[in-house]
Amino acid sequence: MVVNDFFNANQWLQITIAILLLCVGGFLFFKSNKRKTKSSKKLNKLLQSKYATGFLLGLFNPPVLIYWLLVYSLINTNNIMLSLQSSLVVLFLFFVGVYAGKILTLYLYSKFSLVIKQKFENINVIINKVTGSLLFFIGLINVFKIYFI
């Protein structure tokens, strides 16, 4: 409810998210799969790292907030109080568990994506088109909600 109230109180944030969704959706939809020339080996190597890409996506991914809220609510419903007054051992175990869960999820996602890539040709083009269309559509819905509701 706190997050919902924050979004409702700050229309600039709603507009920013809608514009970002429209831009990212349009970029993914019209993105071509042509290889670019190598400009910098280190930068190119970092950008091709699946772990660095996964880390950045996990860092900026909105469902991460939902993940944290879910974990926190599960802890509170099981009568385990987690706050700044909790012991360091409880906080450490909580963060280690969350970190291990996210690493395991990222690892399984990467293995699953390799299986999909082996079974389908040009899956990247299809995924980009579908993801771009969905993000653009969600952005349009947000724009409609902001200006007409």
C-alpha positions in Angstrom: 0.0 0.0 0.0 2.9 2.3 0.7 4.3 1.8 -2.8 0.8 2.3 -4.3 0.3 5.5 -2.4 3.8 6.8 -3.4 3.0 6.2 -7.1 -0.4 7.8 -6.8 1.0 10.9 -5.1 3.8 11.4 -7.7 2.4 11.8 -11.2 5.9 12.6 -12.6 7.0 9.1 -11.7 4.0 7.6 -13.5 4.7 9.7 -16.6 8.4 8.8 -16.5 7.7 5.0 -16.2 5.2 5.3 -19.1 7.7 7.1 -21.3 10.4 4.6 -20.5 8.1 1.6 -21.3 7.2 3.2 -24.6 10.8 3.9 -25.5 12.2 0.5 -24.4 9.2 -1.3 -26.1 9.8 0.6 -29.4 13.5 0.0 -29.2 13.1 -3.8 -28.7 10.4 -4.0 -31.4 12.5 -2.3 -34.1 15.9 -3.6 -33.0 17.8 -5.5 -35.6 20.1 -8.5 -35.0 23.0 -7.3 -37.1 26.4 -7.5 -35.5 28.2 -4.3 -34.8 31.9 -3.7 -35.3 34.1 -4.2 -32.3 35.0 -0.8 -30.9 36.4 -1.7 -27.5 37.3 -5.2 -26.5 36.8 -4.6 -22.7 33.5 -2.9 -23.1 32.2 -5.4 -25.6 33.3 -8.3 -23.4 31.6 -6.7 -20.4 28.4 -6.2 -22.4 28.4 -9.8 -23.6 28.8 -11.2 -20.1 25.5 -12.9 -19.2 26.2 -12.4 -15.5 26.8 -8.7 -15.8 23.7 -8.3 -18.0 21.7 -10.4 -15.5 23.0 -8.3 -12.6 22.0 -5.0 -14.3 18.6 -6.3 -15.2 18.1 -7.6 -11.7 19.2 -4.2 -10.3 16.8 -2.1 -12.4 14.0 -4.6 -12.7 10.7 -3.5 -11.1 9.6 -7.0 -10.1 12.6 -7.0 -7.7 10.5 -4.7 -5.5 7.7 -7.2 -5.6 10.1 -9.9 -4.7 11.3 -8.0 -1.7 7.8 -7.2 -0.6 6.8 -10.9 -0.9 9.8 -12.1 1.1 9.2 -9.5 3.8 5.5 -10.3 4.0 6.2 -14.1 4.2 8.6 -13.4 7.1 6.1 -11.3 8.9 3.2 -13.8 8.5 5.4 -16.5 9.9 5.9 -14.5 13.2 9.5 -13.8 12.4 10.0 -10.1 13.0 12.5 -8.5 10.8 13.5 -5.0 11.5 16.6 -2.9 12.2 16.4 -4.0 15.8 16.7 -7.7 14.7 19.9 -9.5 15.6 22.8 -9.4 13.1 22.5 -13.2 12.7 18.9 -13.0 11.7 19.5 -10.1 9.3 22.6 -11.8 7.8 20.7 -15.1 7.3 17.8 -13.2 5.7 20.1 -11.4 3.2 22.1 -14.5 2.5 18.8 -16.4 1.7 17.6 -13.7 -0.5 20.9 -13.5 -2.3 21.1 -17.3 -2.8 17.5 -17.3 -4.1 18.2 -14.6 -6.6 21.5 -16.2 -7.8 19.7 -19.6 -8.1 16.9 -18.0 -10.1 19.4 -16.2 -12.4 21.4 -19.4 -12.9 18.2 -21.5 -13.7 17.1 -18.7 -16.1 20.4 -18.8 -17.9 20.3 -22.6 -18.3 16.7 -22.4 -19.5 17.5 -19.7 -22.0 20.4 -21.9 -23.4 17.9 -24.8 -23.9 15.5 -22.5 -25.7 18.2 -21.0 -27.9 19.3 -24.5 -29.0 15.7 -25.6 -29.9 14.7 -22.5 -31.8 16.4 -20.4 -34.5 16.1 -16.7 -34.4 14.5 -16.8 -31.0 16.1 -13.5 -30.1 14.1 -11.7 -32.9 10.8 -13.2 -31.7 11.5 -12.5 -28.1 12.4 -8.9 -28.9 9.3 -8.4 -30.9 7.0 -9.9 -28.3 8.7 -8.1 -25.4 8.8 -4.8 -27.3 5.1 -5.1 -28.1 4.1 -5.9 -24.5 6.2 -3.1 -23.1 4.8 -0.6 -25.6 1.2 -1.8 -24.9 1.8 -1.5 -21.1 3.2 2.0 -21.7 0.1 3.0 -23.7 -2.2 1.7 -21.0 -0.3 3.8 -18.4 -0.5 6.9 -20.6 -4.2 6.3 -21.0 -4.7 5.9 -17.3 -2.7 9.0 -16.5 -4.6 11.3 -18.9 -8.0 9.8 -19.1 -8.8 8.3 -15.8 
